[in-house]
């Protein structure tokens, strides 16, 4: 087939089926695998956020019902996703029933061949005998990376299983995807979707942020408490507003935060600055949430700051900027947040990503191709690479210490990295200690109004100084304890001397201590 005929065919295909060519190819591939597989064979399908996963698996449900005359069950993990999936199915002419707490009985007279349910609700309806798993020929799991459906899936002994996700990397490290699914079908990549005009191209802005104070919780991601402390600090709030005004001013903007406390502070920050802004979190009542989303849709240059509510089940193509005002160790969350801005419109060819959590360093650029087959088959290797990247921020600076330096954004100083740079540029390694002392002196001076206050802050840096000298000693190789003890004492003396001289010079010159 020549290219001209191919173009005509693709155009006709989209007009007649509502599917784009890559969607039709994936649909055909999945049905081919259905035909080749045993009933206990489980397929996993990957397609980036914005690629139309819901549209594809809705078409799969329609074709499966028409071809095999079997019931289809679609599982979701959120009520909003159930409602949205049901709407898409109805648009395709598929009569479907949402299985919720109000469903107490089902009869054949109702004529439903497709059902949409949340996991816990479905468990109860199966237990009550309202749903018969033997009547279901296909189970589709949306957002399959949650990987929390295994016991429930075991009840559908005669059904084919299809998981759908943008990121086939399990949120449960003890339950990798390859233990739940036998095969991964990889769809179109983000670069190909951009090149094909299906997703908007991103303009990326990232800021180096000191994450030493963040602590990883039992779920593997950074805790809300430590995130709130960092991202509600004056320095980070100032950086956020600066980044917005530099790269997104008057653009429709989504801001993702890790904690409600931070999001409320962000709301206050933008409100005080005169920008149209609203706050949304999972405690927001449904009616108010609907009102806020309506406001966001129709308001030019609107800013919406949120927590854990708009990463899935939210589709507003007019979003022009996504600000990651948080750090995360979850690649799924990373792609879900950015995906909210990736939808393309006739008058929207690009969107902006502002990263304030070093997430780009951790995962790579949003549009960097990933080896999903390799990640699916060897998730432990991928998890270790993420761990190693996160470990770069592992030297913990306590919340108490950070609180003593509210005007300082960057508290850390990578001794080993700076030492290597100095050696490679034919400089003496000792220059690193000099620069470290200078950075500590600036920290103390920009958070103090007098020499005595600055020296008090310097005394708070004892453990940090010890750690930096330890890293410097590693660079030098074998050094005696006496030498490292001398280095520590010399460091402290020079730090106190520098602070005293510089601040006294400013006072004599009539210059405020915080202005230089």
Backbone torsions as a table, in degrees:
resi	resn	phi	psi	omega
1	UNK	NA	126.4	179.8
2	UNK	-77.9	169.1	-172.7
3	UNK	-64.9	-35.7	-179.6
4	UNK	-63.0	-46.8	178.3
5	UNK	-63.8	-36.9	179.9
6	UNK	-62.3	-40.4	-179.3
7	UNK	-64.3	-42.8	179.0
8	UNK	-62.6	-44.1	-179.2
9	UNK	-61.9	-43.1	-179.3
10	UNK	-65.6	-40.4	178.5
11	UNK	-64.8	-46.1	178.5
12	UNK	-60.3	-39.2	-178.5
13	UNK	-61.0	-46.4	-177.8
14	UNK	-66.0	-36.1	-178.5
15	UNK	-72.6	-35.0	-174.4
16	UNK	-88.8	-33.3	-176.7
17	UNK	-109.3	-16.0	-175.0
18	UNK	79.5	3.7	-180.0
19	UNK	-103.2	143.4	171.2
20	UNK	-79.5	159.6	-177.1
21	UNK	-53.9	-44.2	-178.7
22	UNK	-66.8	-31.5	177.2
23	UNK	-68.0	-40.9	178.9
24	UNK	-65.6	-40.6	178.7
25	UNK	-60.9	-44.6	179.7
26	UNK	-66.3	-39.1	178.1
27	UNK	-60.3	-46.6	179.5
28	UNK	-63.7	-39.6	-179.5
29	UNK	-64.3	-42.0	-179.5
30	UNK	-65.8	-41.7	178.9
31	UNK	-69.0	-31.9	174.9
32	UNK	-62.7	-41.9	179.2
33	UNK	-69.8	-34.3	174.8
34	UNK	-57.6	-43.5	-177.5
35	UNK	-68.6	-24.4	-178.4
36	UNK	-93.9	-7.3	-169.8
37	UNK	-103.1	153.0	169.5
38	UNK	-75.3	165.9	-177.1
39	UNK	-65.2	-24.9	-179.2
40	UNK	-90.3	8.2	-179.8
41	UNK	-85.0	125.6	-177.5
42	UNK	-108.5	126.8	-179.8
43	UNK	-104.3	144.5	174.4
44	UNK	-121.3	130.8	-177.2
45	UNK	-117.5	128.1	-179.6
46	UNK	-111.1	132.2	173.5
47	UNK	-151.3	134.7	-176.4
48	UNK	-59.3	153.3	173.0
49	UNK	-55.5	129.5	-177.1
50	UNK	96.5	-7.4	-179.4
51	UNK	-82.6	-10.2	177.1
52	UNK	95.2	41.3	-179.2
53	UNK	-61.0	-42.8	-178.5
54	UNK	-62.9	-41.2	178.8
55	UNK	-62.1	-39.2	-178.4
56	UNK	-70.0	-48.9	-176.2
57	UNK	-73.5	-20.1	171.7
58	UNK	-68.0	-40.1	177.0
59	UNK	-67.0	-36.8	175.9
60	UNK	-60.6	-44.5	179.2
61	UNK	-60.4	-44.5	-179.3
62	UNK	-62.1	-47.2	-178.6
63	UNK	-66.3	-39.1	-178.9
64	UNK	-63.8	-43.7	179.5
65	UNK	-62.9	-45.1	-178.3
66	UNK	-69.0	-34.2	-176.0
67	UNK	-82.2	-46.5	-171.2
68	UNK	-106.8	-4.9	179.8
69	UNK	52.9	40.8	178.5
70	UNK	-119.0	155.8	177.9
71	UNK	-74.9	150.7	178.2
72	UNK	-121.2	134.1	175.9
73	UNK	-115.2	125.4	178.4
74	UNK	-110.9	123.6	-178.3
75	UNK	-103.0	134.6	174.4
76	UNK	-128.5	170.0	-179.6
77	UNK	-114.4	2.4	178.1
78	UNK	-140.9	146.6	-177.6
79	UNK	-61.2	-38.7	-179.4
80	UNK	-62.9	-38.7	179.3
81	UNK	-66.9	-36.0	177.5
82	UNK	-61.6	-45.6	-179.2
83	UNK	-64.4	-43.8	-179.1
84	UNK	-66.1	-40.6	177.9
85	UNK	-62.7	-42.2	179.4
86	UNK	-61.3	-38.8	179.7
87	UNK	-65.4	-44.5	178.7
88	UNK	-61.1	-42.5	179.2
89	UNK	-61.4	-43.2	-179.8
90	UNK	-63.1	-37.7	178.5
91	UNK	-63.4	-26.5	177.7
92	UNK	-88.1	2.8	179.3
93	UNK	83.2	18.4	-179.0
94	UNK	-98.0	111.3	175.7
95	UNK	-67.9	125.8	-177.3
96	UNK	-140.1	160.2	-177.3
97	UNK	-127.1	126.2	173.6
98	UNK	-81.1	122.2	179.0
99	UNK	-88.5	100.6	178.7
100	UNK	-124.1	-169.6	-174.3
101	UNK	-66.8	-16.5	-178.8
102	UNK	-82.4	-14.3	-177.5
103	UNK	-81.7	114.6	-178.8
104	UNK	-112.0	-15.9	177.3
105	UNK	-159.9	152.0	175.4
106	UNK	-131.8	139.8	178.2
107	UNK	-125.4	153.8	178.8
108	UNK	-62.5	-26.5	-179.3
109	UNK	-62.6	-26.9	-179.4
110	UNK	-67.9	-24.6	172.3
111	UNK	72.3	24.2	178.8
112	UNK	-83.8	131.5	175.3
113	UNK	-113.7	-5.3	-178.2
114	UNK	-134.4	133.8	-178.1
115	UNK	-128.3	146.5	177.3
116	UNK	-123.6	130.0	-174.4
117	UNK	-149.4	153.2	167.9
118	UNK	-88.3	154.9	-169.3
119	UNK	-60.0	-53.7	-175.7
120	UNK	-61.8	-40.1	178.9
121	UNK	-63.1	-43.2	-179.4
122	UNK	-64.3	-39.9	177.4
123	UNK	-55.3	-45.6	-178.6
124	UNK	-67.6	-37.9	-178.9
125	UNK	-71.4	-32.9	174.3
126	UNK	-67.5	-43.2	179.5
127	UNK	-61.4	-36.9	-180.0
128	UNK	-80.6	-4.8	179.3
129	UNK	81.1	10.6	-179.5
130	UNK	-77.5	-35.9	177.3
131	UNK	-110.9	130.0	177.3
132	UNK	-102.2	108.5	-178.6
133	UNK	-57.9	-27.4	-178.2
134	UNK	-68.3	-17.7	-179.2
135	UNK	-86.6	-4.2	-176.8
136	UNK	-99.1	127.6	-179.1
137	UNK	-99.3	-19.3	-179.6
138	UNK	-145.7	130.3	173.7
139	UNK	-114.0	125.6	177.7
140	UNK	-111.5	126.5	-179.9
141	UNK	-109.0	112.8	175.9
142	UNK	-79.6	150.2	-178.2
143	UNK	51.7	52.1	-171.3
144	UNK	-66.4	-16.2	-179.5
145	UNK	-63.7	-18.5	175.3
146	UNK	-62.7	-31.6	169.0
147	UNK	52.7	41.6	-176.9
148	UNK	-116.7	19.4	-172.7
149	UNK	-108.8	9.6	-166.1
150	UNK	-61.8	-46.3	-179.5
151	UNK	-63.1	-37.8	-180.0
152	UNK	-68.1	-41.4	-178.5
153	UNK	-63.5	-28.8	179.5
154	UNK	-62.6	-18.2	178.8
155	UNK	-78.8	-19.9	-179.3
156	UNK	-94.0	71.6	-171.8
157	UNK	-70.3	-22.3	-177.5
158	UNK	-107.0	12.7	-174.6
159	UNK	-109.3	147.1	167.0
160	UNK	-75.0	148.5	-178.0
161	UNK	-119.4	129.5	176.6
162	UNK	-129.1	117.0	173.1
163	UNK	-96.1	144.6	-178.0
164	UNK	-129.8	131.5	-179.1
165	UNK	-160.1	157.4	173.2
166	UNK	-85.8	-22.1	-174.8
167	UNK	-136.7	94.5	-177.9
168	UNK	-74.9	59.9	178.6
169	UNK	-134.6	113.6	-170.1
170	UNK	-61.7	139.8	174.2
171	UNK	-75.8	-9.7	177.8
172	UNK	-111.6	108.0	-175.9
173	UNK	-61.6	-26.6	-179.3
174	UNK	-82.2	-6.6	-179.1
175	UNK	-133.2	73.6	-180.0
176	UNK	-61.8	154.9	-175.0
177	UNK	-60.8	-33.2	-177.2
178	UNK	-67.4	-16.2	176.1
179	UNK	-82.8	-16.8	-178.8
180	UNK	-104.1	-25.3	-177.2
181	UNK	-130.5	144.4	-176.4
182	UNK	-87.0	-23.1	-172.1
183	UNK	-152.9	142.9	176.5
184	UNK	-111.5	128.9	172.6
185	UNK	-104.8	116.7	-177.1
186	UNK	-94.4	127.4	179.5
187	UNK	-88.8	-161.9	-177.8
188	UNK	-61.9	143.1	179.4
189	UNK	-83.3	164.0	177.9
190	UNK	-60.4	-45.9	178.0
191	UNK	-58.6	-38.7	179.9
192	UNK	-69.8	-36.4	177.6
193	UNK	-67.2	-35.9	176.1
194	UNK	-67.8	-47.4	-179.4
195	UNK	-61.9	-33.2	180.0
196	UNK	-82.0	-2.6	178.1
197	UNK	82.9	17.3	-178.5
198	UNK	-94.9	-23.7	175.6
199	UNK	-127.3	153.5	178.4
200	UNK	-77.0	151.7	177.1
201	UNK	-83.3	143.3	-175.8
202	UNK	-97.8	142.6	167.0
203	UNK	-105.1	120.8	-169.1
204	UNK	-107.7	132.4	174.2
205	UNK	-130.6	125.3	-179.7
206	UNK	-128.6	145.9	178.4
207	UNK	-122.5	134.9	175.3
208	UNK	-70.0	121.5	-178.3
209	UNK	-121.1	135.4	178.0
210	UNK	-74.7	114.8	-175.4
211	UNK	-109.9	13.0	-175.0
212	UNK	-58.4	-27.5	-176.4
213	UNK	-80.9	-10.5	-178.6
214	UNK	-75.1	140.5	179.5
215	UNK	-118.3	138.4	178.4
216	UNK	-84.4	131.1	-178.8
217	UNK	-89.6	-174.4	-176.6
218	UNK	-68.2	-20.6	178.1
219	UNK	-86.4	0.5	176.2
220	UNK	92.7	-9.9	179.0
221	UNK	-107.0	168.8	-178.6
222	UNK	-66.6	139.7	-175.7
223	UNK	-69.7	151.2	179.0
224	UNK	-64.1	-40.7	-176.4
225	UNK	-60.4	-49.8	-179.1
226	UNK	-70.7	-31.2	176.5
227	UNK	-67.1	-42.7	178.3
228	UNK	-60.3	-41.9	-179.7
229	UNK	-61.6	-44.5	-179.0
230	UNK	-69.8	-52.4	-170.1
231	UNK	-81.3	-6.6	172.4
232	UNK	-100.4	2.3	177.4
233	UNK	-69.1	150.9	-179.9
234	UNK	-55.1	-39.4	-177.8
235	UNK	-64.1	-42.1	-178.5
236	UNK	-73.5	-37.0	176.6
237	UNK	-63.6	-39.7	177.5
238	UNK	-64.1	-40.6	179.2
239	UNK	-65.0	-41.8	179.2
240	UNK	-59.4	-48.6	-179.1
241	UNK	-64.5	-40.0	177.5
242	UNK	-61.1	-45.5	-179.0
243	UNK	-63.5	-41.8	178.7
244	UNK	-62.9	-48.7	-176.9
245	UNK	-69.1	-25.5	179.6
246	UNK	-80.3	-33.8	-170.2
247	UNK	-127.3	-6.4	-174.6
248	UNK	-145.7	13.1	-175.5
249	UNK	-57.7	130.0	179.0
250	UNK	68.5	14.2	173.9
251	UNK	-101.4	150.6	178.0
252	UNK	-67.3	119.5	-166.4
253	UNK	-130.1	134.4	170.5
254	UNK	-104.5	131.0	176.6
255	UNK	-116.9	120.8	-179.8
256	UNK	-100.9	128.2	179.9
257	UNK	-122.3	164.7	179.2
258	UNK	-94.0	-22.5	-176.9
259	UNK	-134.6	151.8	179.7
260	UNK	-63.7	-39.5	179.9
261	UNK	-57.6	-43.9	178.3
262	UNK	-64.5	-47.1	-177.2
263	UNK	-61.2	-38.9	178.0
264	UNK	-67.1	-36.3	175.5
265	UNK	-66.6	-38.2	177.1
266	UNK	-64.4	-41.5	177.9
267	UNK	-58.9	-45.4	179.5
268	UNK	-64.5	-41.4	-179.8
269	UNK	-58.5	-49.6	-177.1
270	UNK	-72.8	-33.8	177.6
271	UNK	-64.8	-44.6	179.3
272	UNK	-64.0	-29.4	180.0
273	UNK	-82.4	-2.9	175.1
274	UNK	89.5	16.6	-179.3
275	UNK	-97.5	146.5	177.6
276	UNK	-70.8	113.8	-171.4
277	UNK	-143.8	144.9	173.4
278	UNK	-135.0	159.2	179.5
279	UNK	-118.0	142.6	-177.5
280	UNK	-143.3	132.1	173.2
281	UNK	-145.3	-178.4	-173.1
282	UNK	-71.4	-9.9	175.2
283	UNK	-87.1	-10.9	-179.0
284	UNK	-64.6	124.9	179.9
285	UNK	-57.7	147.3	-177.4
286	UNK	-52.1	-43.8	-178.5
287	UNK	-64.8	-41.6	179.0
288	UNK	-68.0	-37.5	178.2
289	UNK	-61.8	-44.1	178.7
290	UNK	-60.4	-41.7	179.6
291	UNK	-64.6	-42.0	-179.4
292	UNK	-65.5	-44.3	-179.5
293	UNK	-65.9	-35.0	175.5
294	UNK	-65.0	-43.0	176.1
295	UNK	-59.9	-44.7	-178.3
296	UNK	-62.9	-39.5	-178.5
297	UNK	-64.7	-41.3	-172.7
298	UNK	-96.0	-7.2	-175.2
299	UNK	-96.8	119.6	178.0
300	UNK	-67.8	133.1	179.0
301	UNK	70.2	20.1	-178.6
302	UNK	-67.7	146.2	176.2
303	UNK	-118.4	125.9	179.2
304	UNK	-121.0	115.1	178.3
305	UNK	-101.6	132.3	-169.2
306	UNK	-144.3	167.4	177.4
307	UNK	-138.9	119.4	167.9
308	UNK	51.9	36.2	-175.3
309	UNK	-135.4	-24.6	-173.4
310	UNK	-115.2	13.7	-178.1
311	UNK	-79.0	-25.7	174.8
312	UNK	-136.4	155.6	176.2
313	UNK	71.1	16.4	179.4
314	UNK	-127.8	125.3	-177.0
315	UNK	-135.8	102.4	176.5
316	UNK	-130.9	92.0	-174.0
317	UNK	-59.4	-20.2	-175.6
318	UNK	-77.2	-3.0	177.5
319	UNK	-59.8	127.2	-178.2
320	UNK	-103.4	-23.5	-178.1
321	UNK	-141.8	139.0	172.1
322	UNK	-118.3	122.9	176.8
323	UNK	-108.4	119.2	175.8
324	UNK	-88.5	89.2	-179.1
325	UNK	-90.2	46.6	-177.9
326	UNK	-167.4	162.6	171.1
327	UNK	-108.8	148.0	177.0
328	UNK	-143.7	152.1	173.9
329	UNK	-101.0	4.2	-177.1
330	UNK	-98.5	114.8	177.8
331	UNK	-66.9	-31.0	177.7
332	UNK	-63.3	-48.8	179.3
333	UNK	-62.9	-39.0	178.0
334	UNK	-55.8	-49.4	-178.9
335	UNK	-72.2	-34.7	179.1
336	UNK	-65.2	-43.2	180.0
337	UNK	-63.0	-50.2	-177.7
338	UNK	-66.1	-34.8	-178.8
339	UNK	-59.9	-20.9	179.0
340	UNK	-65.9	-20.1	-179.8
341	UNK	-106.2	-2.3	-170.7
342	UNK	-84.7	-8.3	179.8
343	UNK	-63.3	141.6	-177.2
344	UNK	-105.3	145.4	175.5
345	UNK	-129.8	162.2	178.7
346	UNK	-54.3	-34.2	-179.8
347	UNK	-104.5	15.5	179.9
348	UNK	-136.5	98.8	-178.7
349	UNK	-98.9	-21.1	-177.7
350	UNK	-134.4	163.6	170.9
351	UNK	-144.6	167.1	-174.1
352	UNK	-112.1	137.1	173.1
353	UNK	-114.5	124.9	174.3
354	UNK	-116.2	115.4	-175.1
355	UNK	-105.0	114.6	178.7
356	UNK	-113.3	26.8	-178.5
357	UNK	-138.2	18.0	-177.9
358	UNK	55.8	23.7	-178.2
359	UNK	-67.8	-33.8	178.5
360	UNK	-64.1	-37.8	176.5
361	UNK	-63.9	-36.6	-175.1
362	UNK	-74.4	-41.9	-171.5
363	UNK	-113.7	-10.9	-171.5
364	UNK	88.6	169.2	178.5
365	UNK	-62.0	148.9	-178.9
366	UNK	-52.4	-38.5	-174.8
367	UNK	-95.5	13.7	175.5
368	UNK	-76.6	126.8	179.3
369	UNK	-60.8	138.8	178.5
370	UNK	-116.6	145.9	177.5
371	UNK	-84.0	81.6	-175.6
372	UNK	-66.1	-31.9	176.6
373	UNK	-62.9	-43.9	178.4
374	UNK	-64.6	-40.3	178.9
375	UNK	-66.3	-39.3	178.7
376	UNK	-64.5	-42.3	-176.1
377	UNK	-81.5	-30.2	-177.4
378	UNK	-132.1	63.5	-176.4
379	UNK	-65.1	-28.5	-180.0
380	UNK	-62.8	-39.6	179.0
381	UNK	-64.6	-43.5	179.5
382	UNK	-65.1	-42.3	179.4
383	UNK	-62.0	-38.0	180.0
384	UNK	-67.0	-38.3	178.6
385	UNK	-64.5	-37.6	176.6
386	UNK	-67.2	-39.1	179.4
387	UNK	-63.2	-42.7	179.6
388	UNK	-63.6	-38.6	178.8
389	UNK	-67.2	-41.0	179.4
390	UNK	-67.8	-28.2	-178.2
391	UNK	-65.4	-18.0	177.3
392	UNK	-62.9	-23.0	178.6
393	UNK	-102.9	14.7	-166.8
394	UNK	-76.9	-23.1	-179.9
395	UNK	-66.1	109.2	-168.8
396	UNK	-78.9	125.3	168.1
397	UNK	-103.4	121.0	-172.7
398	UNK	-65.1	157.7	176.9
399	UNK	-61.0	-37.7	-179.4
400	UNK	-63.2	-42.0	179.9
401	UNK	-67.1	-43.5	178.8
402	UNK	-60.4	-37.3	-178.8
403	UNK	-64.5	-25.1	179.3
404	UNK	-76.5	-13.9	-177.8
405	UNK	-126.1	60.2	-174.7
406	UNK	-65.6	-23.3	-177.5
407	UNK	-90.2	2.9	-178.0
408	UNK	-109.6	126.4	-179.9
409	UNK	-86.4	-44.1	-175.1
410	UNK	-107.2	102.3	-178.3
411	UNK	-90.2	-24.8	-173.5
412	UNK	-90.5	166.9	178.6
413	UNK	-150.5	114.9	-174.9
414	UNK	-80.1	94.1	-177.0
415	UNK	-58.9	-48.1	-175.0
416	UNK	-65.8	-41.3	179.6
417	UNK	-66.1	-43.9	-180.0
418	UNK	-66.7	-33.3	178.4
419	UNK	-64.6	-44.8	178.9
420	UNK	-62.1	-38.9	178.2
421	UNK	-63.6	-41.2	-179.6
422	UNK	-64.2	-45.1	-179.9
423	UNK	-63.4	-42.9	-178.9
424	UNK	-65.8	-25.1	179.0
425	UNK	-98.7	16.8	175.8
426	UNK	62.1	33.5	174.7
427	UNK	-103.6	162.2	176.8
428	UNK	-72.9	141.8	-179.7
429	UNK	-62.0	-25.2	-177.7
430	UNK	-65.8	-16.6	178.3
431	UNK	-61.6	-26.9	-179.5
432	UNK	-64.5	-43.1	178.8
433	UNK	-64.2	-39.6	178.8
434	UNK	-61.1	-44.0	179.8
435	UNK	-69.0	-34.6	177.9
436	UNK	-65.0	-44.0	177.8
437	UNK	-61.0	-42.8	179.8
438	UNK	-61.2	-42.8	-179.4
439	UNK	-64.5	-42.5	177.2
440	UNK	-63.4	-38.8	178.8
441	UNK	-63.3	-43.1	178.5
442	UNK	-62.1	-43.0	177.8
443	UNK	-55.8	-47.0	-178.1
444	UNK	-66.6	-41.8	-176.2
445	UNK	-71.7	-35.7	-176.6
446	UNK	-80.3	-3.4	176.9
447	UNK	-118.2	15.3	-178.6
448	UNK	-134.2	152.6	178.6
449	UNK	-104.7	-2.9	-179.5
450	UNK	-151.1	167.1	179.0
451	UNK	-61.7	-43.9	-177.6
452	UNK	-63.2	-39.4	177.8
453	UNK	-65.5	-40.8	179.7
454	UNK	-64.8	-39.6	178.9
455	UNK	-68.1	-33.5	175.0
456	UNK	-63.5	-40.2	177.4
457	UNK	-66.5	-37.8	178.8
458	UNK	-60.5	-36.1	178.9
459	UNK	-66.1	-24.5	178.7
460	UNK	-74.2	-10.4	-174.5
461	UNK	-95.8	14.9	-175.1
462	UNK	-56.3	-52.3	-177.4
463	UNK	-66.1	-37.4	179.2
464	UNK	-65.5	-40.0	177.6
465	UNK	-64.1	-44.2	179.0
466	UNK	-58.8	-41.3	-179.2
467	UNK	-66.4	-42.3	180.0
468	UNK	-64.1	-39.9	178.3
469	UNK	-66.1	-36.6	177.2
470	UNK	-61.3	-43.2	178.8
471	UNK	-66.6	-37.8	178.3
472	UNK	-65.0	-40.3	178.3
473	UNK	-62.5	-36.3	177.1
474	UNK	-62.4	-36.7	179.4
475	UNK	-67.2	-36.1	-177.5
476	UNK	-75.4	-23.6	-176.7
477	UNK	100.5	-140.2	-178.0
478	UNK	-76.9	113.0	176.0
479	UNK	-131.1	152.3	-177.9
480	UNK	-77.8	158.8	176.8
481	UNK	-64.1	-36.7	177.9
482	UNK	-58.9	-38.9	-178.9
483	UNK	-69.2	-44.1	179.5
484	UNK	-65.5	-35.9	176.6
485	UNK	-63.4	-40.0	177.6
486	UNK	-65.4	-40.8	178.7
487	UNK	-59.6	-42.3	-179.5
488	UNK	-63.4	-46.3	-178.8
489	UNK	-66.4	-41.6	179.1
490	UNK	-63.3	-39.9	178.6
491	UNK	-58.5	-48.8	-176.9
492	UNK	-65.0	-40.6	179.2
493	UNK	-63.5	-45.3	-179.9
494	UNK	-66.7	-35.1	177.6
495	UNK	-63.8	-47.6	179.8
496	UNK	-63.1	-40.3	-179.8
497	UNK	-64.3	-43.9	-179.0
498	UNK	-63.8	-44.6	179.8
499	UNK	-60.1	-47.4	-176.9
500	UNK	-62.8	-48.0	-177.8
501	UNK	-63.4	-47.3	-175.4
502	UNK	-66.5	-44.8	-177.2
503	UNK	-70.2	-36.4	176.7
504	UNK	-66.2	-37.9	178.8
505	UNK	-63.5	-39.0	179.2
506	UNK	-67.1	-40.8	179.6
507	UNK	-62.4	-44.8	179.5
508	UNK	-64.7	-32.1	179.8
509	UNK	-83.3	-5.1	-179.7
510	UNK	76.8	22.7	-179.5
511	UNK	-100.1	127.4	177.7
512	UNK	-56.5	145.5	-173.8
513	UNK	-61.6	-28.8	-174.1
514	UNK	-95.9	3.7	-172.2
515	UNK	-88.3	-22.6	-174.8
516	UNK	-89.8	NA	NA
